[in-house]
């Protein structure tokens, strides 16, 4: 059993589970009936990926996948903070959807080369499904970017709001140095972050959207250890609430917005022992 591999799997699974839960909240409320179906399907995929990743953890350490997904305390979750943020409006949800799936595409591409054969095989399957998530997000970005000025303005504001916190997806996982050394994580988080910034900037430029968002953030996107051992941005920003980088999630620091989500997510498991999903 490798603790660093487990840490990697948990971080990946928690991202998928929590964002999947947020996506599912659009069911019945999306602006078009087609999007009710689309976001429900995407949410189902994300939660299914989380279940598969938790199952891999269980195979390594004997833990129960249901407990991992639904039975942990709030501070035990290791998802990036952006995943737990409330949906706000359609523009923010779209911006986060696009940023997450752009980041996830790069992350999964790198993970195909992981030294864990089981994870590599799972990543191949996940990439086939995640490809459609990014196509969906790309189509909406193009639709809004080329549409009426009002919608375009909302999208630009949402990107400014969400882009900084999307960098938290590349906050180093716990035991990252060990995971890199053992080959579980083929590409370090900081290198993946750089690839993401370049990819996102190129995509925004092609859509005629402001490209200064990632370039302005890039100078402040380094992560360093504080005296307490927690990660902070190199400009001195602290984790979570009201901070520009949404850091802390990989260390179990979450915002107040996660409280109600956690209550809903874990309610049945806590109230009905033995329940499964």
Secondary structure, 3 states (H helix, E strand, C coil): CCHHHHHHHHHHHHHHHHHHHHHHCCCCCCCCHHHHHHHHHHHHHHHHHHHHHHHHHHHHHCCCHHHHHHCCCHHHCCCCHHHHCCCCCHHHHHHHHHHHHHHHHHHHHHHCCCCCHHHHHHHHHHHHHHHHHHHHHHHHHHHHHCCCHHHHHHHHHHHHHHHHHHHHHHCCCCCHHHHHHHCCCCCCHHHHHHHHHHHHHHHHHHCCCCCHHHHHHHCCCCEEECCCCCEEECCCCCCCCCCCCCCCHHHCCCCCHHHHHHHHHHHHHHHCCCCCC
